[in-house]
Amino acid sequence: MQTESPRARRLPRRWWLVGLAIAALVVIVLAPLASGDPDGLSRVAEDLGFISREQAAPFEIVPGYEVPFLSGSTSTIVAGLIGVVVVFVVLTAIGRLLARRGPGEG
C-alpha cells in the first residue's frame, strides 16, 4: 500500500485557497460594475404587470446586496465577499459530510 506524502495531502487545501482567492478577486473587480437595473425576472414581472404579486424572501443574508453600514461600491464588494464566504462554508460542510459517508453509501 502506498502512502501519500505530506505535500500531496496539502495540495487539495492549496487549491481551495486558490479558488477562494479567485472568487474574491472576481467579486472585488466586477462588483462595482454591477448594474442597478432590475434583473431579468424582475424586468419581465414589471413589463407583464405582475410585480405587485412579489413576496418577500423568508430570510436574507445580505438584503439588496448591500451592507447597511457601508455605502457605494464598498458595500457591494463586502456583500459579495460575504456571499463567497457563505457559499464556501456551505460547500465545505457538504463535502465533509459526503466524505464522512464514504463511497457507495447513500
Buried (B, 14 or more C-beta within 10 A) or exposed (E): EEEEEEEEEEEEEEEEEEEBEEBBEEBBEEBEEEEEEEEEEEEEBEEEEEBEEEEEEEEEEBEEBBBEEEEEEEBBBBBBBBBBEEEBEEEEEEEEEEEEEEEEEE
